[in-house]
Amino acid sequence: MFLKKLLRVGSTYCYYRAHSKQYTSFIRTLRTSSLHCEQKQDKDEKESKALIQRDAFDRIESKSKQTYLEAIRIFVNEDHIYRRGHVEFIYSAMKHMEEFGVHKDLEAYKSLIDVMPKGKFIPQNIFQAEFMHYPKQQQCIIDLLEQMEDCGVMPDFEMEDQLLNIFGKRGFPLRKYWRMMYWMPKFKNLSPFPVPDPLPTDTFELAKYAIERISGVDVTTVVTVYQTSDVKDSIDDTWIVSAQSGTQKKLLQEHDVTEPLYVEGPFKVWIKGNLINYFILRTKPKPSPEDDDVNLDDVSNLKVSLFNLRPPVGKHLKKIPSVHEQDDGTIFSLCATGTSSQDSLLSWIRHLENDGNPKLGEVQVVFTLKTGTKEVAKVGDEESQEKIEDK
């Protein structure tokens, strides 16, 4: 028995030695990695294709919605079966959406979702569903939906069908979609001060809308548009949007000429991502008469009502302040100019003086304008810096 096994093994060994070169050359061609099975030329072509896909949006000269959607269609048609690199392509496309002006366009988001292969990422059992089957792809679409929510883009029912075909009814992106469809319609029309959609692109129209919205606390406010060219010796040639009510004119007429007025700003107001700078004309707050006569901490002369007597009545009648009389001062007017310069604000004061406010010609007006803080480094001394604030 032992001799039979020895003869069998020996014959197999001799046959292997005779044909070892042929077997060895065959085995060396077998690779488990796809990178070694491809030729070097195909590998270089694939790497160059990846670079082209990664920089496809940077090389587009005309930034528009049509070119953005065309770049997506080109990527889909190049590899319409496997869609290799689709996650990186979607992240790159999301990064360039604002440059192309499609960050608030629903069609662009649906085109990016359509880049995902259909049916491959659907979980087959409860464990795959709860442990986030294909987490990289699911997180990519969740980030896309987050960007939609940040930009105020509401999805539609067609997007639900897309997510259902890609990730199934147990996918995390579909759960995110359902939460968005529950909450976003509730908050869409909840603001008592709705902003027009679409917003005007002209800076003058945006400034006019911003001033109307800020001064809406007083229904008697009148918004007036001035031109700096109407003022003699004016340097700037721009527009001024000013707002002032009849109550503010009355308060300005009652103002003491010995107390100066202050032009402060610029203050910032955001209208759907558009920044508008505005300025105010104000004075110091008026002291209350009770602040001088009554000491709330003094209990030496405390009067207590006995036998159902009426409590002591105050000797001073306090006037109810208007909405323009705040704790930090009384606001007489506000404006926004095209250049936000001191010369345009000086023209604004001159227009207010000619528009029923003669008191401005007698009162001292102080311009306290704010600018950015600059850091100046001395030559030869890197550690010491000076901060200069222009006023």
C-alpha positions as CSV (number, residue, x, y, z in Angstrom):
1,M,0.0,0.0,0.0
2,F,2.8,2.3,0.9
3,L,4.6,1.5,-2.3
4,K,1.5,2.3,-4.4
5,K,1.2,5.8,-2.9
6,L,4.9,6.5,-3.3
7,L,4.8,5.5,-7.0
8,R,1.7,7.7,-7.5
9,V,3.3,10.8,-5.9
10,G,6.6,10.2,-7.6
11,S,4.9,10.1,-11.1
12,T,3.0,13.3,-10.4
13,Y,6.2,15.0,-9.2
14,C,8.0,14.0,-12.4
15,Y,5.2,15.2,-14.6
16,Y,5.2,18.5,-12.8
17,R,8.9,18.9,-13.2
18,A,8.6,18.2,-16.9
19,H,5.9,20.8,-17.4
20,S,6.8,23.3,-14.6
21,K,7.8,26.1,-17.0
22,Q,4.5,26.0,-18.7
23,Y,2.5,25.9,-15.5
24,T,4.6,28.7,-13.9
25,S,4.1,31.0,-16.8
26,F,0.4,30.4,-16.7
27,I,0.1,31.0,-12.9
28,R,2.0,34.2,-13.1
29,T,-0.6,35.7,-15.5
30,L,-3.3,35.1,-12.9
31,R,-4.1,38.2,-10.8
32,T,-6.8,38.8,-8.3
33,S,-6.7,42.6,-8.7
34,S,-8.2,44.2,-11.8
35,L,-5.4,46.8,-11.9
36,H,-2.9,44.1,-13.0
37,C,-5.2,42.6,-15.6
38,E,-5.4,45.8,-17.6
39,Q,-2.7,47.1,-19.8
40,K,-0.6,50.1,-18.9
41,Q,-2.1,52.1,-21.7
42,D,-5.7,51.5,-20.4
43,K,-4.5,52.5,-16.9
44,D,-3.1,55.8,-18.1
45,E,-6.2,56.5,-20.1
46,K,-8.4,55.8,-17.0
47,E,-6.4,58.1,-14.8
48,S,-6.5,60.9,-17.4
49,K,-10.3,60.3,-17.6
50,A,-10.7,60.7,-13.9
51,L,-8.7,63.9,-13.9
52,I,-10.9,65.2,-16.7
53,Q,-14.0,64.3,-14.8
54,R,-12.7,65.9,-11.6
55,D,-11.9,69.2,-13.3
56,A,-14.8,69.2,-15.8
57,F,-16.6,72.0,-14.1
58,D,-13.5,74.2,-13.7
59,R,-12.7,74.1,-17.4
60,I,-16.2,75.3,-18.4
61,E,-16.0,78.9,-19.5
62,S,-19.7,79.7,-19.8
63,K,-21.2,79.3,-16.3
64,S,-24.9,78.7,-16.9
65,K,-27.6,76.1,-16.2
66,Q,-27.4,74.6,-19.7
67,T,-23.6,74.0,-19.5
68,Y,-24.0,72.5,-16.0
69,L,-26.7,70.0,-17.1
70,E,-24.7,69.2,-20.2
71,A,-21.6,68.3,-18.1
72,I,-23.8,65.9,-16.1
73,R,-25.1,64.3,-19.3
74,I,-21.6,63.9,-20.7
75,F,-20.5,62.0,-17.5
76,V,-23.6,59.7,-17.6
77,N,-23.1,58.9,-21.3
78,E,-19.4,58.0,-20.9
79,D,-20.1,55.2,-18.5
80,H,-23.8,54.5,-18.5
81,I,-23.6,51.0,-16.9
82,Y,-21.2,51.2,-13.9
83,R,-20.9,54.9,-13.4
84,R,-17.4,54.7,-11.9
85,G,-16.5,57.7,-9.8
86,H,-20.1,58.9,-9.4
87,V,-19.8,59.9,-5.8
88,E,-16.7,62.1,-6.4
89,F,-18.5,63.6,-9.4
90,I,-21.6,64.5,-7.4
91,Y,-19.5,66.1,-4.7
92,S,-17.6,68.1,-7.3
93,A,-20.8,69.2,-9.0
94,M,-22.3,70.3,-5.6
95,K,-19.2,72.4,-4.9
96,H,-19.7,74.3,-8.2
97,M,-23.4,74.8,-8.1
98,E,-23.3,78.4,-6.8
99,E,-20.8,79.3,-9.6
100,F,-23.3,78.2,-12.2
101,G,-26.3,79.7,-10.5
102,V,-28.1,76.4,-10.0
103,H,-27.9,76.1,-6.2
104,K,-31.6,76.9,-6.0
105,D,-32.7,74.9,-9.0
106,L,-34.6,71.7,-8.4
107,E,-33.9,70.3,-11.9
108,A,-30.1,70.4,-11.2
109,Y,-30.5,68.4,-8.0
110,K,-32.6,65.8,-9.7
111,S,-30.1,65.5,-12.4
112,L,-27.3,64.8,-9.9
113,I,-29.4,62.2,-8.1
114,D,-30.0,60.5,-11.5
115,V,-26.3,59.9,-11.8
116,M,-26.5,57.1,-9.3
117,P,-26.9,53.6,-10.7
118,K,-30.3,52.1,-10.2
119,G,-31.1,49.0,-8.2
120,K,-27.5,48.2,-7.0
121,F,-27.8,49.9,-3.6
122,I,-31.2,48.5,-2.5
123,P,-30.8,46.5,0.7
124,Q,-32.0,42.9,0.6
125,N,-32.6,42.3,4.3
126,I,-33.2,44.1,7.5
127,F,-29.5,44.0,8.6
128,Q,-28.3,45.7,5.4
129,A,-31.1,48.3,5.8
130,E,-30.3,49.3,9.4
131,F,-26.5,49.1,9.0
132,M,-26.6,51.6,6.1
133,H,-26.0,49.5,3.0
134,Y,-23.4,51.2,0.8
135,P,-22.8,54.1,3.3
136,K,-20.6,56.2,1.0
137,Q,-23.3,56.5,-1.6
138,Q,-26.1,57.0,0.9
139,Q,-24.2,59.7,2.7
140,C,-23.5,61.5,-0.6
141,I,-27.2,61.8,-1.4
142,I,-28.0,62.8,2.2
143,D,-25.4,65.7,1.9
144,L,-27.1,66.7,-1.4
145,L,-30.5,66.8,0.4
146,E,-28.9,68.9,3.2
147,Q,-27.7,71.4,0.7
148,M,-31.1,71.6,-0.8
149,E,-32.6,72.3,2.6
150,D,-30.0,75.0,3.3
151,C,-30.8,76.7,0.0
152,G,-34.5,76.5,0.6
153,V,-35.2,74.1,-2.3
154,M,-38.3,71.9,-1.7
155,P,-38.3,68.5,-3.4
156,D,-41.1,67.1,-5.4
157,F,-42.7,63.6,-5.8
158,E,-40.5,62.7,-8.8
159,M,-37.5,62.9,-6.5
160,E,-39.2,60.3,-4.2
161,D,-39.4,57.9,-7.1
162,Q,-35.7,58.5,-7.9
163,L,-34.6,57.7,-4.4
164,L,-36.9,54.7,-4.2
165,N,-35.4,53.2,-7.4
166,I,-31.9,53.8,-6.2
167,F,-31.9,53.0,-2.4
168,G,-35.3,51.3,-1.9
169,K,-38.0,52.1,0.6
170,R,-35.6,51.4,3.6
171,G,-32.8,53.7,2.5
172,F,-31.6,56.6,4.7
173,P,-31.9,59.2,1.9
174,L,-35.6,58.3,1.4
175,R,-36.1,58.8,5.2
176,K,-34.4,62.2,4.9
177,Y,-36.7,63.1,2.0
178,W,-39.8,62.2,4.0
179,R,-38.7,64.5,6.9
180,M,-38.0,67.3,4.5
181,M,-41.5,66.9,2.9
182,Y,-43.0,67.0,6.4
183,W,-41.3,70.1,7.8
184,M,-40.5,72.3,4.8
185,P,-44.1,73.0,3.7
186,K,-44.8,74.0,7.3
187,F,-42.0,76.6,7.4
188,K,-42.4,77.8,3.8
189,N,-45.1,80.4,4.3
190,L,-44.6,80.9,8.1
191,S,-42.8,84.2,7.9
192,P,-45.0,87.3,8.5
193,F,-42.7,89.3,6.2
194,P,-42.4,87.2,3.0
195,V,-39.6,88.0,0.6
196,P,-40.5,88.2,-3.1
197,D,-39.4,85.3,-5.1
198,P,-37.4,85.8,-7.3
199,L,-35.6,88.7,-5.8
200,P,-34.6,91.7,-8.1
201,T,-31.0,91.6,-9.1
202,D,-30.6,95.4,-9.1
203,T,-28.9,96.9,-6.0
204,F,-31.2,99.9,-6.0
205,E,-34.3,97.7,-5.9
206,L,-32.9,95.6,-3.1
207,A,-32.0,98.7,-1.1
208,K,-35.4,100.1,-1.6
209,Y,-37.0,96.9,-0.5
210,A,-34.7,96.7,2.6
211,I,-35.5,100.2,3.7
212,E,-39.2,99.7,3.3
213,R,-39.0,96.5,5.4
214,I,-37.0,98.1,8.2
215,S,-39.2,101.2,8.4
216,G,-42.4,99.2,8.3
217,V,-42.8,99.5,12.0
218,D,-44.4,102.9,11.4
219,V,-47.2,102.8,8.8
220,T,-46.8,106.6,8.2
221,T,-43.2,106.2,7.0
222,V,-42.6,107.7,3.5
223,V,-39.7,106.3,1.5
224,T,-38.1,108.9,-0.8
225,V,-35.4,108.5,-3.5
226,Y,-32.9,111.3,-3.8
227,Q,-30.0,111.9,-6.2
228,T,-26.7,113.3,-5.0
229,S,-26.3,115.2,-8.2
230,D,-29.1,117.6,-7.1
231,V,-26.9,118.8,-4.2
232,K,-24.4,121.6,-5.1
233,D,-20.7,120.7,-4.7
234,S,-21.5,116.9,-4.4
235,I,-18.7,114.6,-5.4
236,D,-20.5,111.3,-5.7
237,D,-23.2,110.7,-8.4
238,T,-25.4,108.1,-7.0
239,W,-28.9,107.4,-5.5
240,I,-30.1,107.7,-1.9
241,V,-33.1,105.8,-0.5
242,S,-34.3,107.6,2.6
243,A,-37.2,106.8,5.0
244,Q,-38.8,109.2,7.5
245,S,-42.2,109.5,9.0
246,G,-44.2,112.4,10.3
247,T,-43.5,111.4,13.9
248,Q,-39.8,111.5,13.2
249,K,-40.1,115.0,11.7
250,K,-41.9,116.2,14.8
251,L,-39.3,114.7,17.1
252,L,-36.6,116.4,15.0
253,Q,-38.3,119.8,15.3
254,E,-38.5,119.4,19.1
255,H,-34.8,118.5,19.4
256,D,-32.5,120.8,21.3
257,V,-30.0,122.5,19.0
258,T,-27.2,122.3,21.6
259,E,-27.2,118.5,21.4
260,P,-25.5,117.0,18.3
261,L,-26.9,114.5,15.9
262,Y,-25.1,111.3,14.9
263,V,-24.9,109.6,11.6
264,E,-24.0,106.0,12.4
265,G,-23.3,102.9,10.3
266,P,-23.0,101.0,8.2
267,F,-25.4,98.4,9.6
268,K,-26.0,95.2,7.8
269,V,-29.3,93.6,6.7
270,W,-29.6,90.4,4.7
271,I,-32.2,89.9,2.0
272,K,-32.0,86.2,1.0
273,G,-28.2,86.2,0.9
274,N,-27.9,89.7,-0.5
275,L,-26.1,92.2,1.9
276,I,-27.4,95.8,2.1
277,N,-25.7,98.5,4.2
278,Y,-27.8,101.2,5.8
279,F,-27.2,104.2,8.0
280,I,-29.3,106.0,10.7
281,L,-29.6,109.5,12.0
282,R,-30.1,109.5,15.7
283,T,-29.5,111.4,19.0
284,K,-28.9,110.5,22.6
285,P,-31.9,109.1,24.6
286,K,-33.9,111.6,26.6
287,P,-33.7,111.1,30.4
288,S,-36.9,110.1,32.1
289,P,-38.4,112.5,34.7
290,E,-38.7,109.7,37.2
291,D,-35.0,109.0,37.2
292,D,-34.3,112.3,38.9
293,D,-37.1,112.5,41.5
294,V,-37.7,108.9,42.6
295,N,-35.2,106.6,44.2
296,L,-36.5,103.0,44.1
297,D,-34.0,101.9,46.8
298,D,-35.1,104.5,49.3
299,V,-37.4,103.0,52.0
300,S,-37.1,105.8,54.6
301,N,-40.4,107.4,53.6
302,L,-42.4,104.4,52.8
303,K,-46.2,105.0,52.8
304,V,-48.5,102.0,53.5
305,S,-52.2,102.3,52.7
306,L,-54.5,101.5,55.7
307,F,-58.2,101.2,56.2
308,N,-58.8,100.7,52.4
309,L,-57.2,104.0,51.6
310,R,-56.0,104.6,48.1
311,P,-52.3,104.2,47.5
312,P,-50.2,107.3,46.8
313,V,-50.4,108.5,43.2
314,G,-47.3,109.6,41.4
315,K,-46.8,113.3,40.9
316,H,-45.4,112.9,37.3
317,L,-47.2,111.7,34.2
318,K,-44.9,109.8,32.0
319,K,-45.3,110.3,28.3
320,I,-45.5,107.1,26.3
321,P,-42.6,107.1,23.9
322,S,-43.0,106.4,20.2
323,V,-41.5,103.4,18.4
324,H,-38.7,105.7,17.2
325,E,-37.6,106.5,20.8
326,Q,-35.4,103.6,21.8
327,D,-33.2,103.0,24.9
328,D,-30.0,103.8,23.0
329,G,-31.4,107.0,21.3
330,T,-34.1,108.5,19.2
331,I,-33.9,107.6,15.5
332,F,-34.9,110.5,13.2
333,S,-34.3,108.8,9.8
334,L,-32.5,106.0,8.0
335,C,-31.1,105.6,4.5
336,A,-29.1,103.4,2.1
337,T,-26.8,104.9,-0.6
338,G,-25.2,103.5,-3.7
339,T,-21.7,104.1,-2.6
340,S,-22.0,104.2,1.2
341,S,-19.5,107.0,1.3
342,Q,-19.4,110.0,3.6
343,D,-20.1,112.4,0.7
344,S,-23.3,110.6,-0.2
345,L,-24.4,110.8,3.5
346,L,-23.7,114.5,3.6
347,S,-25.9,114.9,0.5
348,W,-28.6,112.9,2.3
349,I,-28.5,115.4,5.3
350,R,-28.8,118.3,2.8
351,H,-31.8,116.6,1.2
352,L,-33.5,116.0,4.6
353,E,-32.9,119.7,5.4
354,N,-34.7,120.8,2.3
355,D,-37.5,118.3,2.7
356,G,-39.2,119.8,5.8
357,N,-36.4,119.5,8.4
358,P,-34.9,123.0,8.7
359,K,-33.6,122.2,12.1
360,L,-30.7,120.2,10.5
361,G,-29.2,123.5,9.4
362,E,-28.8,124.6,13.0
363,V,-27.7,121.4,14.7
364,Q,-24.2,119.9,14.6
365,V,-24.1,116.6,12.8
366,V,-21.3,114.2,13.7
367,F,-20.4,111.3,11.3
368,T,-19.4,108.2,13.2
369,L,-18.8,105.7,10.4
370,K,-17.4,102.3,11.0
371,T,-14.8,100.6,8.8
372,G,-12.9,97.3,9.0
373,T,-9.9,96.9,11.4
374,K,-6.6,96.9,9.6
375,E,-3.4,95.1,10.9
376,V,-0.1,96.8,10.0
377,A,3.1,94.9,10.6
378,K,6.3,96.8,11.2
379,V,9.3,96.0,9.0
380,G,11.8,93.9,10.9
381,D,9.5,93.1,13.8
382,E,7.0,90.3,13.0
383,E,5.7,90.0,16.5
384,S,4.5,93.6,17.0
385,Q,1.4,94.7,15.2
386,E,-0.7,97.8,15.2
387,K,-4.4,97.9,14.8
388,I,-5.8,101.0,13.2
389,E,-9.5,101.7,13.1
390,D,-10.7,104.4,10.7
391,K,-13.5,106.5,11.9
